[in-house]
Structures are given as structure tokens and as C-alpha cells.
């Protein structure tokens, strides 16, 4: 009965941590996707220099957002190195961001996100974009900020301590009792059989690996922004967003459409069949 009770809470705990892990992964993917969406919207409407500046700010906000999530990603070891390689912020912008204490929370990424909103307003005032287009860009920026804020919400509210404490207590009580019970079941004195001893020992070992292993796996998945092998690939996400958004801005239109060429290509296309 105690083993069944422990298994129920253990599976419940791991299931919650697994769900939480993939929800945080989806939020990270949303951040990357919104940056690419914004790059597509501004690349065809704003001047080249202004589009490049907004994309640069978005990627800077993306990298800065991960700094406050854990001790693994700090400004010195993570953001400063990325900024050196990708030139996300210049000297004056870094001086301003240094006042937001990036390592202490989401202040830096929110500040840089607001710079993007200001750039959109400047583009709207200069009549580079219409009101509807500017509203669409602002909406994508707000969605990006909301997705990154959601990661901080998850980190501020981890899995309830009750589960971990209760599972640790149950493990400390159940595993010794399980081992003693198997020892008695294996027999003593004249009733000793080495095969039963070996089988019971293997069962005790497997049960200990199962219980302790699943509990530690759940505790590790609660914080996916660390340096464990199974944690999320933050560096890949940041670099991928930077590469993809800049490639979108570098898109070159092949030229104006030629009616004759289009008609010839349409005639040479494989038939789609009868209606």
C-alpha cells in the first residue's frame, strides 16, 4: 500500500514537471517566432537602417531576457559575450542597460523591448507605416514580451514544495522497509536460497533507482534554464533568432513580374487535372 501511494505521487510530480518543461519550451519558441514575424513586417515597410535597429534591439532583448532566469546565464558570461560577437548594443546603449541590473531580473529585456516600441512610433510619425501596420508590429512586440515574461512567471512559481518534501519523506520511509521486507521474504537459516537472495537484491536495487531517479529527474526538469544536458538550449535559441531575423532583412526581391514570362511558366506547369 505504501509503495502504491508513493508511485501515485511520484508519477503525478514527474508529470507536472514534464508538462511545465514543455510549456516553457513553447514559450521560448514563441519568443523566437515573434522576432522573425516582426522582421518580416518591418523589412518591407521601414527604411533599412530603422529595420536593422529594431531587429538588433529585439535580439538584444531576447538574449537579455534569459540572463535573469538562472545563475547559469549571467551578463558577464552570457550576454556580454553574445553582444561582443553580434554587436547587439553599442557603448551608449550598454551604459543605459547597466543601470537596469540585468542579473537581478527582467528589467533589462523590458527596457530594450520598450525601445522597439519607441522606434515603431518614430516610424509612424514619419509616415513610413500606416496606423494599421504600426499596430500589427506593436502587437507582435507585445506578444514577444509576454512570452518572455511568462518564463519569469514560471520561475517565480515553481512546483509546490509539498510534493518534493512529501516524496523525499516517503522515499526515506518506504525504501528501507521495502528492503527489509524482501530480506525476510528471501528466508533465513535453513530456508535461505541464494537465487531468492539475488532476485530480492535486484528488486531492491531497481526500486531504489526507480524512486530516487524519477524524483531527481522531476526536480531537474523544474528548472530547464541551467547547465544540465537535458536543459533547454538557450544559446541555440538566441543565435537562431539572430540569424533568421537578419536573413529576413537581407531578402532581395528578384524583380518586377513579366506577364509574358508568367504566362509561359503557367503553360509549362504540369496539368492540375479536370475540374
PEMO-V686855 format. One record per residue. N is the residue number from 0. RES is the residue in three letters. SS is DSSP state (H for helix, E for strand, C for the rest). Layout:
N,RES,SS + N,RES,SS
//
This chain:
0,UNK,C + 1,UNK,H + 2,UNK,H + 3,UNK,H + 4,UNK,H + 5,UNK,H + 6,UNK,H + 7,UNK,H + 8,UNK,H + 9,UNK,H + 10,UNK,H + 11,UNK,H + 12,UNK,H + 13,UNK,H + 14,UNK,H + 15,UNK,H + 16,UNK,H + 17,UNK,H + 18,UNK,H + 19,UNK,H + 20,UNK,H + 21,UNK,H + 22,UNK,H + 23,UNK,H + 24,UNK,H + 25,UNK,H + 26,UNK,H + 27,UNK,H + 28,UNK,H + 29,UNK,H + 30,UNK,H + 31,UNK,H + 32,UNK,H + 33,UNK,H + 34,UNK,H + 35,UNK,H + 36,UNK,H + 37,UNK,H + 38,UNK,H + 39,UNK,H + 40,UNK,H + 41,UNK,H + 42,UNK,H + 43,UNK,C + 44,UNK,C + 45,UNK,C + 46,UNK,C + 47,UNK,H + 48,UNK,H + 49,UNK,H + 50,UNK,H + 51,UNK,H + 52,UNK,H + 53,UNK,H + 54,UNK,H + 55,UNK,H + 56,UNK,H + 57,UNK,H + 58,UNK,H + 59,UNK,H + 60,UNK,H + 61,UNK,H + 62,UNK,H + 63,UNK,H + 64,UNK,H + 65,UNK,H + 66,UNK,H + 67,UNK,C + 68,UNK,C + 69,UNK,C + 70,UNK,C + 71,UNK,C + 72,UNK,C + 73,UNK,C + 74,UNK,H + 75,UNK,H + 76,UNK,H + 77,UNK,H + 78,UNK,H + 79,UNK,H + 80,UNK,H + 81,UNK,H + 82,UNK,H + 83,UNK,H + 84,UNK,H + 85,UNK,H + 86,UNK,C + 87,UNK,C + 88,UNK,C + 89,UNK,C + 90,UNK,H + 91,UNK,H + 92,UNK,H + 93,UNK,H + 94,UNK,H + 95,UNK,H + 96,UNK,H + 97,UNK,H + 98,UNK,H + 99,UNK,H + 100,UNK,C + 101,UNK,H + 102,UNK,H + 103,UNK,H + 104,UNK,C + 105,UNK,C + 106,UNK,H + 107,UNK,H + 108,UNK,H + 109,UNK,H + 110,UNK,H + 111,UNK,H + 112,UNK,H + 113,UNK,H + 114,UNK,H + 115,UNK,H + 116,UNK,H + 117,UNK,H + 118,UNK,H + 119,UNK,H + 120,UNK,H + 121,UNK,H + 122,UNK,H + 123,UNK,H + 124,UNK,H + 125,UNK,C + 126,UNK,C + 127,UNK,C + 128,UNK,C + 129,UNK,C + 130,UNK,H + 131,UNK,H + 132,UNK,H + 133,UNK,H + 134,UNK,H + 135,UNK,H + 136,UNK,H + 137,UNK,H + 138,UNK,H + 139,UNK,H + 140,UNK,H + 141,UNK,H + 142,UNK,H + 143,UNK,H + 144,UNK,H + 145,UNK,H + 146,UNK,H + 147,UNK,H + 148,UNK,H + 149,UNK,H + 150,UNK,H + 151,UNK,H + 152,UNK,H + 153,UNK,H + 154,UNK,H + 155,UNK,H + 156,UNK,C + 157,UNK,C + 158,UNK,C + 159,UNK,C + 160,UNK,H + 161,UNK,H + 162,UNK,H + 163,UNK,H + 164,UNK,H + 165,UNK,H + 166,UNK,H + 167,UNK,H + 168,UNK,H + 169,UNK,H + 170,UNK,H + 171,UNK,H + 172,UNK,H + 173,UNK,H + 174,UNK,H + 175,UNK,H + 176,UNK,H + 177,UNK,H + 178,UNK,H + 179,UNK,H + 180,UNK,H + 181,UNK,H + 182,UNK,H + 183,UNK,H + 184,UNK,H + 185,UNK,H + 186,UNK,C + 187,UNK,C + 188,UNK,H + 189,UNK,H + 190,UNK,H + 191,UNK,C + 192,UNK,C + 193,UNK,H + 194,UNK,H + 195,UNK,H + 196,UNK,H + 197,UNK,H + 198,UNK,H + 199,UNK,H + 200,UNK,H + 201,UNK,H + 202,UNK,H + 203,UNK,H + 204,UNK,H + 205,UNK,H + 206,UNK,H + 207,UNK,H + 208,UNK,H + 209,UNK,H + 210,UNK,H + 211,UNK,H + 212,UNK,H + 213,UNK,H + 214,UNK,H + 215,UNK,H + 216,UNK,H + 217,UNK,H + 218,UNK,H + 219,UNK,H + 220,UNK,H + 221,UNK,H + 222,UNK,C + 223,UNK,C + 224,UNK,C + 225,UNK,C + 226,UNK,C + 227,UNK,C + 228,UNK,C + 229,UNK,C + 230,UNK,C + 231,UNK,C + 232,UNK,C + 233,UNK,H + 234,UNK,H + 235,UNK,H + 236,UNK,H + 237,UNK,H + 238,UNK,H + 239,UNK,H + 240,UNK,H + 241,UNK,H + 242,UNK,H + 243,UNK,H + 244,UNK,H + 245,UNK,H + 246,UNK,H + 247,UNK,H + 248,UNK,H + 249,UNK,C + 250,UNK,C + 251,UNK,C + 252,UNK,C + 253,UNK,C + 254,UNK,C + 255,UNK,C + 256,UNK,C + 257,UNK,C + 258,UNK,H + 259,UNK,H + 260,UNK,H + 261,UNK,H + 262,UNK,H + 263,UNK,H + 264,UNK,H + 265,UNK,H + 266,UNK,H + 267,UNK,H + 268,UNK,C + 269,UNK,C + 270,UNK,C + 271,UNK,C + 272,UNK,C + 273,UNK,C + 274,UNK,C
//
